[in-house]
């Protein structure tokens, strides 16, 4: 009896790992009354895979974050300028001097178009980083079993 070459060989299963994007809302409302954050200030966000990520803004402002689950789903939208509505004059009227021409109403307020871009389930709320936060982190590391 002849055995086929495929018998006895283990079949290799390809494992395809799909990366899933996860969006997080950075909530700075609790600190916005206490500090001024310059427009377009550079920032560094680190520790997103930890319980308390750190956000440093403009190399001056240090914030500590804490994740909170949302109730339901939060939707994130993008706003862009929409094209103005164009009216085309048409019809057999002899009084219609603009037949076959397009007219844009100059009194028309600019329109905005809103499109959903993401949904999220977590909010990252920030507060000012205090030296006590640093000491708590050091105590937790000292008390951590090896």
C-alpha angles and dihedrals in degrees: 000000000000119000119213118240092242094060112094093019116112114238112235115227116211111226112208113198112201115203112224119207116228122193124209126192114225106218114200097163096110092058101035092089093050104046138028116236111200116233112261092006114167115251141185120212114192138168098036088155092056130079092250115036118195124229119194115190122198090344087282111071117064118193132181121212138207127196120237125187114234124234101244120336126320114214122212118209135196119217122209137166113270124217113264118256110259120207117207115207112220139153142093096273113133089209090060102102093174099055112159094009129116119235127196116202108236090202092058112114115235111267126223127213117213121201128180111240105172147356124219140191101195136062121199107212117197134206133176114286109239128193087246088063089056092049091049089053091050091049091051090051091048092049093044111114114240 
